[in-house]
Amino acid sequence: MQAKVGDRLVVESHSDSQHRRAAEVVEVRGHDGAPPYLVRWADGHESLAFPGPDAHVVPAGS
């Protein structure tokens, strides 16, 4: 997985009771676009993300 600042990290839900979550990548801390990523969620909260197999990156502008 590779991301750039401005891309979106999307985490898919495993159940019908939870929604898919998306966050903006604000910093890439891994080498050559690799995780971990500092992300900003829709509520403004920032966290360090180590994406699992349920996540994917959507390029900025897509």
PDB file of N, CA, C and O in Angstrom:
ATOM      1  N   MET A   1       0.846  -1.166   0.000  1.00  0.00           N
ATOM      2  CA  MET A   1       0.000   0.000   0.000  1.00  0.00           C
ATOM      3  C   MET A   1       0.894   1.232   0.000  1.00  0.00           C
ATOM      4  O   MET A   1       1.868   1.317   0.748  1.00  0.00           O
ATOM      5  N   GLN A   2       0.538   2.190  -0.861  1.00  0.00           N
ATOM      6  CA  GLN A   2       1.269   3.449  -0.924  1.00  0.00           C
ATOM      7  C   GLN A   2       0.278   4.598  -0.955  1.00  0.00           C
ATOM      8  O   GLN A   2      -0.799   4.488  -1.542  1.00  0.00           O
ATOM      9  N   ALA A   3       0.653   5.708  -0.314  1.00  0.00           N
ATOM     10  CA  ALA A   3      -0.205   6.894  -0.286  1.00  0.00           C
ATOM     11  C   ALA A   3       0.664   8.136  -0.345  1.00  0.00           C
ATOM     12  O   ALA A   3       1.865   8.103  -0.077  1.00  0.00           O
ATOM     13  N   LYS A   4       0.012   9.236  -0.705  1.00  0.00           N
ATOM     14  CA  LYS A   4       0.635  10.556  -0.706  1.00  0.00           C
ATOM     15  C   LYS A   4      -0.230  11.473   0.139  1.00  0.00           C
ATOM     16  O   LYS A   4      -1.412  11.201   0.353  1.00  0.00           O
ATOM     17  N   VAL A   5       0.357  12.551   0.615  1.00  0.00           N
ATOM     18  CA  VAL A   5      -0.414  13.550   1.351  1.00  0.00           C
ATOM     19  C   VAL A   5      -1.556  14.028   0.459  1.00  0.00           C
ATOM     20  O   VAL A   5      -1.348  14.346  -0.712  1.00  0.00           O
ATOM     21  N   GLY A   6      -2.759  14.076   1.021  1.00  0.00           N
ATOM     22  CA  GLY A   6      -3.940  14.486   0.272  1.00  0.00           C
ATOM     23  C   GLY A   6      -4.792  13.325  -0.205  1.00  0.00           C
ATOM     24  O   GLY A   6      -5.965  13.513  -0.526  1.00  0.00           O
ATOM     25  N   ASP A   7      -4.221  12.120  -0.258  1.00  0.00           N
ATOM     26  CA  ASP A   7      -5.002  10.932  -0.611  1.00  0.00           C
ATOM     27  C   ASP A   7      -5.981  10.621   0.520  1.00  0.00           C
ATOM     28  O   ASP A   7      -5.870  11.164   1.619  1.00  0.00           O
ATOM     29  N   ARG A   8      -6.941   9.739   0.233  1.00  0.00           N
ATOM     30  CA  ARG A   8      -7.891   9.295   1.252  1.00  0.00           C
ATOM     31  C   ARG A   8      -7.633   7.837   1.594  1.00  0.00           C
ATOM     32  O   ARG A   8      -7.452   6.994   0.715  1.00  0.00           O
ATOM     33  N   LEU A   9      -7.620   7.562   2.881  1.00  0.00           N
ATOM     34  CA  LEU A   9      -7.540   6.194   3.370  1.00  0.00           C
ATOM     35  C   LEU A   9      -8.962   5.761   3.695  1.00  0.00           C
ATOM     36  O   LEU A   9      -9.628   6.378   4.527  1.00  0.00           O
ATOM     37  N   VAL A  10      -9.428   4.700   3.040  1.00  0.00           N
ATOM     38  CA  VAL A  10     -10.791   4.202   3.234  1.00  0.00           C
ATOM     39  C   VAL A  10     -10.712   2.852   3.939  1.00  0.00           C
ATOM     40  O   VAL A  10     -10.015   1.939   3.496  1.00  0.00           O
ATOM     41  N   VAL A  11     -11.445   2.748   5.050  1.00  0.00           N
ATOM     42  CA  VAL A  11     -11.503   1.503   5.812  1.00  0.00           C
ATOM     43  C   VAL A  11     -12.914   0.951   5.671  1.00  0.00           C
ATOM     44  O   VAL A  11     -13.882   1.571   6.113  1.00  0.00           O
ATOM     45  N   GLU A  12     -13.020  -0.218   5.050  1.00  0.00           N
ATOM     46  CA  GLU A  12     -14.327  -0.834   4.818  1.00  0.00           C
ATOM     47  C   GLU A  12     -14.875  -1.445   6.103  1.00  0.00           C
ATOM     48  O   GLU A  12     -14.117  -1.834   6.992  1.00  0.00           O
ATOM     49  N   SER A  13     -16.190  -1.523   6.189  1.00  0.00           N
ATOM     50  CA  SER A  13     -16.871  -2.092   7.342  1.00  0.00           C
ATOM     51  C   SER A  13     -16.991  -3.604   7.187  1.00  0.00           C
ATOM     52  O   SER A  13     -17.076  -4.124   6.075  1.00  0.00           O
ATOM     53  N   HIS A  14     -16.997  -4.294   8.317  1.00  0.00           N
ATOM     54  CA  HIS A  14     -17.176  -5.749   8.308  1.00  0.00           C
ATOM     55  C   HIS A  14     -18.602  -6.155   8.650  1.00  0.00           C
ATOM     56  O   HIS A  14     -18.937  -7.339   8.614  1.00  0.00           O
ATOM     57  N   SER A  15     -19.446  -5.177   8.984  1.00  0.00           N
ATOM     58  CA  SER A  15     -20.824  -5.508   9.351  1.00  0.00           C
ATOM     59  C   SER A  15     -21.779  -4.434   8.845  1.00  0.00           C
ATOM     60  O   SER A  15     -21.364  -3.326   8.505  1.00  0.00           O
ATOM     61  N   ASP A  16     -23.055  -4.778   8.802  1.00  0.00           N
ATOM     62  CA  ASP A  16     -24.067  -3.832   8.344  1.00  0.00           C
ATOM     63  C   ASP A  16     -24.316  -2.716   9.353  1.00  0.00           C
ATOM     64  O   ASP A  16     -24.855  -1.668   8.996  1.00  0.00           O
ATOM     65  N   SER A  17     -23.930  -2.930  10.607  1.00  0.00           N
ATOM     66  CA  SER A  17     -24.181  -1.925  11.641  1.00  0.00           C
ATOM     67  C   SER A  17     -23.113  -0.837  11.679  1.00  0.00           C
ATOM     68  O   SER A  17     -23.279   0.157  12.386  1.00  0.00           O
ATOM     69  N   GLN A  18     -22.033  -1.002  10.944  1.00  0.00           N
ATOM     70  CA  GLN A  18     -20.968  -0.003  10.895  1.00  0.00           C
ATOM     71  C   GLN A  18     -20.826   0.510   9.475  1.00  0.00           C
ATOM     72  O   GLN A  18     -21.079  -0.207   8.507  1.00  0.00           O
ATOM     73  N   HIS A  19     -20.416   1.765   9.370  1.00  0.00           N
ATOM     74  CA  HIS A  19     -20.227   2.377   8.061  1.00  0.00           C
ATOM     75  C   HIS A  19     -18.753   2.372   7.675  1.00  0.00           C
ATOM     76  O   HIS A  19     -17.866   2.276   8.523  1.00  0.00           O
ATOM     77  N   ARG A  20     -18.528   2.476   6.400  1.00  0.00           N
ATOM     78  CA  ARG A  20     -17.173   2.655   5.885  1.00  0.00           C
ATOM     79  C   ARG A  20     -16.658   3.997   6.409  1.00  0.00           C
ATOM     80  O   ARG A  20     -17.418   4.960   6.503  1.00  0.00           O
ATOM     81  N   ARG A  21     -15.376   4.059   6.747  1.00  0.00           N
ATOM     82  CA  ARG A  21     -14.775   5.300   7.240  1.00  0.00           C
ATOM     83  C   ARG A  21     -13.696   5.746   6.267  1.00  0.00           C
ATOM     84  O   ARG A  21     -12.998   4.927   5.670  1.00  0.00           O
ATOM     85  N   ALA A  22     -13.573   7.059   6.120  1.00  0.00           N
ATOM     86  CA  ALA A  22     -12.536   7.617   5.253  1.00  0.00           C
ATOM     87  C   ALA A  22     -11.832   8.743   5.989  1.00  0.00           C
ATOM     88  O   ALA A  22     -12.447   9.482   6.759  1.00  0.00           O
ATOM     89  N   ALA A  23     -10.547   8.862   5.743  1.00  0.00           N
ATOM     90  CA  ALA A  23      -9.737   9.903   6.366  1.00  0.00           C
ATOM     91  C   ALA A  23      -8.770  10.461   5.330  1.00  0.00           C
ATOM     92  O   ALA A  23      -8.387   9.774   4.384  1.00  0.00           O
ATOM     93  N   GLU A  24      -8.386  11.706   5.523  1.00  0.00           N
ATOM     94  CA  GLU A  24      -7.393  12.339   4.650  1.00  0.00           C
ATOM     95  C   GLU A  24      -5.996  12.041   5.180  1.00  0.00           C
ATOM     96  O   GLU A  24      -5.740  12.171   6.377  1.00  0.00           O
ATOM     97  N   VAL A  25      -5.104  11.646   4.300  1.00  0.00           N
ATOM     98  CA  VAL A  25      -3.711  11.426   4.684  1.00  0.00           C
ATOM     99  C   VAL A  25      -3.044  12.797   4.803  1.00  0.00           C
ATOM    100  O   VAL A  25      -2.962  13.542   3.826  1.00  0.00           O
ATOM    101  N   VAL A  26      -2.569  13.121   6.006  1.00  0.00           N
ATOM    102  CA  VAL A  26      -1.920  14.416   6.223  1.00  0.00           C
ATOM    103  C   VAL A  26      -0.406  14.292   6.360  1.00  0.00           C
ATOM    104  O   VAL A  26       0.316  15.284   6.261  1.00  0.00           O
ATOM    105  N   GLU A  27       0.072  13.061   6.588  1.00  0.00           N
ATOM    106  CA  GLU A  27       1.519  12.834   6.657  1.00  0.00           C
ATOM    107  C   GLU A  27       1.800  11.358   6.402  1.00  0.00           C
ATOM    108  O   GLU A  27       1.098  10.484   6.910  1.00  0.00           O
ATOM    109  N   VAL A  28       2.826  11.094   5.616  1.00  0.00           N
ATOM    110  CA  VAL A  28       3.266   9.719   5.352  1.00  0.00           C
ATOM    111  C   VAL A  28       4.541   9.505   6.148  1.00  0.00           C
ATOM    112  O   VAL A  28       5.531  10.208   5.946  1.00  0.00           O
ATOM    113  N   ARG A  29       4.518   8.542   7.049  1.00  0.00           N
ATOM    114  CA  ARG A  29       5.679   8.320   7.912  1.00  0.00           C
ATOM    115  C   ARG A  29       6.509   7.115   7.506  1.00  0.00           C
ATOM    116  O   ARG A  29       7.600   6.906   8.036  1.00  0.00           O
ATOM    117  N   GLY A  30       6.007   6.327   6.581  1.00  0.00           N
ATOM    118  CA  GLY A  30       6.752   5.177   6.091  1.00  0.00           C
ATOM    119  C   GLY A  30       7.649   5.569   4.927  1.00  0.00           C
ATOM    120  O   GLY A  30       7.616   6.707   4.459  1.00  0.00           O
ATOM    121  N   HIS A  31       8.443   4.626   4.470  1.00  0.00           N
ATOM    122  CA  HIS A  31       9.371   4.836   3.363  1.00  0.00           C
ATOM    123  C   HIS A  31       8.645   4.684   2.029  1.00  0.00           C
ATOM    124  O   HIS A  31       7.900   3.723   1.838  1.00  0.00           O
ATOM    125  N   ASP A  32       8.854   5.618   1.109  1.00  0.00           N
ATOM    126  CA  ASP A  32       8.279   5.558  -0.245  1.00  0.00           C
ATOM    127  C   ASP A  32       6.762   5.395  -0.266  1.00  0.00           C
ATOM    128  O   ASP A  32       6.227   4.624  -1.062  1.00  0.00           O
ATOM    129  N   GLY A  33       6.070   6.124   0.614  1.00  0.00           N
ATOM    130  CA  GLY A  33       4.612   6.115   0.614  1.00  0.00           C
ATOM    131  C   GLY A  33       3.972   5.003   1.410  1.00  0.00           C
ATOM    132  O   GLY A  33       2.751   4.847   1.393  1.00  0.00           O
ATOM    133  N   ALA A  34       4.782   4.228   2.106  1.00  0.00           N
ATOM    134  CA  ALA A  34       4.254   3.109   2.893  1.00  0.00           C
ATOM    135  C   ALA A  34       3.736   3.585   4.250  1.00  0.00           C
ATOM    136  O   ALA A  34       4.126   4.654   4.720  1.00  0.00           O
ATOM    137  N   PRO A  35       2.863   2.801   4.883  1.00  0.00           N
ATOM    138  CA  PRO A  35       2.380   3.135   6.222  1.00  0.00           C
ATOM    139  C   PRO A  35       3.532   3.149   7.223  1.00  0.00           C
ATOM    140  O   PRO A  35       4.598   2.594   6.955  1.00  0.00           O
ATOM    141  N   PRO A  36       3.318   3.779   8.369  1.00  0.00           N
ATOM    142  CA  PRO A  36       2.061   4.333   8.873  1.00  0.00           C
ATOM    143  C   PRO A  36       1.768   5.711   8.291  1.00  0.00           C
ATOM    144  O   PRO A  36       2.652   6.395   7.775  1.00  0.00           O
ATOM    145  N   TYR A  37       0.486   6.097   8.395  1.00  0.00           N
ATOM    146  CA  TYR A  37       0.014   7.393   7.918  1.00  0.00           C
ATOM    147  C   TYR A  37      -0.616   8.160   9.071  1.00  0.00           C
ATOM    148  O   TYR A  37      -1.349   7.592   9.881  1.00  0.00           O
ATOM    149  N   LEU A  38      -0.325   9.448   9.137  1.00  0.00           N
ATOM    150  CA  LEU A  38      -1.076  10.322  10.026  1.00  0.00           C
ATOM    151  C   LEU A  38      -2.286  10.756   9.223  1.00  0.00           C
ATOM    152  O   LEU A  38      -2.141  11.330   8.144  1.00  0.00           O
ATOM    153  N   VAL A  39      -3.492  10.488   9.741  1.00  0.00           N
ATOM    154  CA  VAL A  39      -4.718  10.772   9.004  1.00  0.00           C
ATOM    155  C   VAL A  39      -5.636  11.673   9.820  1.00  0.00           C
ATOM    156  O   VAL A  39      -5.584  11.693  11.049  1.00  0.00           O
ATOM    157  N   ARG A  40      -6.481  12.423   9.104  1.00  0.00           N
ATOM    158  CA  ARG A  40      -7.497  13.269   9.739  1.00  0.00           C
ATOM    159  C   ARG A  40      -8.869  12.749   9.345  1.00  0.00           C
ATOM    160  O   ARG A  40      -9.224  12.732   8.167  1.00  0.00           O
ATOM    161  N   TRP A  41      -9.642  12.321  10.348  1.00  0.00           N
ATOM    162  CA  TRP A  41     -10.989  11.805  10.133  1.00  0.00           C
ATOM    163  C   TRP A  41     -11.971  12.953   9.950  1.00  0.00           C
ATOM    164  O   TRP A  41     -11.631  14.106  10.217  1.00  0.00           O
ATOM    165  N   ALA A  42     -13.169  12.656   9.502  1.00  0.00           N
ATOM    166  CA  ALA A  42     -14.189  13.669   9.205  1.00  0.00           C
ATOM    167  C   ALA A  42     -14.530  14.531  10.417  1.00  0.00           C
ATOM    168  O   ALA A  42     -14.919  15.688  10.262  1.00  0.00           O
ATOM    169  N   ASP A  43     -14.388  13.977  11.624  1.00  0.00           N
ATOM    170  CA  ASP A  43     -14.707  14.748  12.830  1.00  0.00           C
ATOM    171  C   ASP A  43     -13.553  15.633  13.284  1.00  0.00           C
ATOM    172  O   ASP A  43     -13.652  16.296  14.317  1.00  0.00           O
ATOM    173  N   GLY A  44     -12.444  15.651  12.512  1.00  0.00           N
ATOM    174  CA  GLY A  44     -11.288  16.482  12.835  1.00  0.00           C
ATOM    175  C   GLY A  44     -10.227  15.777  13.661  1.00  0.00           C
ATOM    176  O   GLY A  44      -9.125  16.299  13.829  1.00  0.00           O
ATOM    177  N   HIS A  45     -10.543  14.602  14.177  1.00  0.00           N
ATOM    178  CA  HIS A  45      -9.593  13.829  14.980  1.00  0.00           C
ATOM    179  C   HIS A  45      -8.462  13.319  14.088  1.00  0.00           C
ATOM    180  O   HIS A  45      -8.701  12.850  12.975  1.00  0.00           O
ATOM    181  N   GLU A  46      -7.232  13.415  14.587  1.00  0.00           N
ATOM    182  CA  GLU A  46      -6.081  12.878  13.861  1.00  0.00           C
ATOM    183  C   GLU A  46      -5.556  11.657  14.594  1.00  0.00           C
ATOM    184  O   GLU A  46      -5.549  11.614  15.824  1.00  0.00           O
ATOM    185  N   SER A  47      -5.119  10.671  13.833  1.00  0.00           N
ATOM    186  CA  SER A  47      -4.546   9.471  14.437  1.00  0.00           C
ATOM    187  C   SER A  47      -3.519   8.862  13.492  1.00  0.00           C
ATOM    188  O   SER A  47      -3.498   9.145  12.295  1.00  0.00           O
ATOM    189  N   LEU A  48      -2.673   8.021  14.064  1.00  0.00           N
ATOM    190  CA  LEU A  48      -1.677   7.305  13.283  1.00  0.00           C
ATOM    191  C   LEU A  48      -2.311   5.995  12.828  1.00  0.00           C
ATOM    192  O   LEU A  48      -2.768   5.204  13.654  1.00  0.00           O
ATOM    193  N   ALA A  49      -2.340   5.764  11.526  1.00  0.00           N
ATOM    194  CA  ALA A  49      -3.018   4.594  10.968  1.00  0.00           C
ATOM    195  C   ALA A  49      -2.006   3.589  10.428  1.00  0.00           C
ATOM    196  O   ALA A  49      -1.080   3.940   9.696  1.00  0.00           O
ATOM    197  N   PHE A  50      -2.208   2.346  10.805  1.00  0.00           N
ATOM    198  CA  PHE A  50      -1.467   1.205  10.287  1.00  0.00           C
ATOM    199  C   PHE A  50      -2.501   0.344   9.565  1.00  0.00           C
ATOM    200  O   PHE A  50      -3.012  -0.611  10.150  1.00  0.00           O
ATOM    201  N   PRO A  51      -2.823   0.659   8.297  1.00  0.00           N
ATOM    202  CA  PRO A  51      -3.943   0.016   7.608  1.00  0.00           C
ATOM    203  C   PRO A  51      -3.798  -1.498   7.483  1.00  0.00           C
ATOM    204  O   PRO A  51      -2.711  -2.028   7.252  1.00  0.00           O
ATOM    205  N   GLY A  52      -4.934  -2.169   7.645  1.00  0.00           N
ATOM    206  CA  GLY A  52      -4.999  -3.614   7.487  1.00  0.00           C
ATOM    207  C   GLY A  52      -5.563  -3.978   6.126  1.00  0.00           C
ATOM    208  O   GLY A  52      -5.682  -3.120   5.252  1.00  0.00           O
ATOM    209  N   PRO A  53      -5.912  -5.247   5.939  1.00  0.00           N
ATOM    210  CA  PRO A  53      -6.413  -5.714   4.641  1.00  0.00           C
ATOM    211  C   PRO A  53      -7.787  -5.163   4.271  1.00  0.00           C
ATOM    212  O   PRO A  53      -8.212  -5.287   3.122  1.00  0.00           O
ATOM    213  N   ASP A  54      -8.485  -4.557   5.231  1.00  0.00           N
ATOM    214  CA  ASP A  54      -9.806  -3.981   4.965  1.00  0.00           C
ATOM    215  C   ASP A  54      -9.722  -2.524   4.519  1.00  0.00           C
ATOM    216  O   ASP A  54     -10.749  -1.858   4.389  1.00  0.00           O
ATOM    217  N   ALA A  55      -8.511  -2.023   4.285  1.00  0.00           N
ATOM    218  CA  ALA A  55      -8.316  -0.616   3.920  1.00  0.00           C
ATOM    219  C   ALA A  55      -7.710  -0.498   2.526  1.00  0.00           C
ATOM    220  O   ALA A  55      -7.016  -1.394   2.049  1.00  0.00           O
ATOM    221  N   HIS A  56      -7.995   0.638   1.888  1.00  0.00           N
ATOM    222  CA  HIS A  56      -7.361   0.944   0.608  1.00  0.00           C
ATOM    223  C   HIS A  56      -7.210   2.454   0.480  1.00  0.00           C
ATOM    224  O   HIS A  56      -7.867   3.217   1.188  1.00  0.00           O
ATOM    225  N   VAL A  57      -6.344   2.872  -0.425  1.00  0.00           N
ATOM    226  CA  VAL A  57      -6.054   4.289  -0.646  1.00  0.00           C
ATOM    227  C   VAL A  57      -6.742   4.749  -1.918  1.00  0.00           C
ATOM    228  O   VAL A  57      -6.687   4.082  -2.951  1.00  0.00           O
ATOM    229  N   VAL A  58      -7.397   5.911  -1.822  1.00  0.00           N
ATOM    230  CA  VAL A  58      -8.010   6.550  -2.986  1.00  0.00           C
ATOM    231  C   VAL A  58      -7.180   7.796  -3.284  1.00  0.00           C
ATOM    232  O   VAL A  58      -7.085   8.681  -2.433  1.00  0.00           O
ATOM    233  N   PRO A  59      -6.577   7.887  -4.473  1.00  0.00           N
ATOM    234  CA  PRO A  59      -5.744   9.045  -4.800  1.00  0.00           C
ATOM    235  C   PRO A  59      -6.528  10.354  -4.733  1.00  0.00           C
ATOM    236  O   PRO A  59      -7.725  10.389  -5.017  1.00  0.00           O
ATOM    237  N   ALA A  60      -5.843  11.417  -4.358  1.00  0.00           N
ATOM    238  CA  ALA A  60      -6.461  12.743  -4.316  1.00  0.00           C
ATOM    239  C   ALA A  60      -7.009  13.084  -5.693  1.00  0.00           C
ATOM    240  O   ALA A  60      -6.379  12.797  -6.711  1.00  0.00           O
ATOM    241  N   GLY A  61      -8.177  13.695  -5.716  1.00  0.00           N
ATOM    242  CA  GLY A  61      -8.785  14.087  -6.974  1.00  0.00           C
ATOM    243  C   GLY A  61      -9.617  13.007  -7.635  1.00  0.00           C
ATOM    244  O   GLY A  61     -10.185  13.233  -8.703  1.00  0.00           O
ATOM    245  N   SER A  62      -9.699  11.844  -7.023  1.00  0.00           N
ATOM    246  CA  SER A  62     -10.502  10.748  -7.600  1.00  0.00           C
ATOM    247  C   SER A  62     -11.920  10.782  -7.090  1.00  0.00           C
ATOM    248  O   SER A  62     -12.733   9.939  -7.467  1.00  0.00           O
TER     249      SER A  62
END
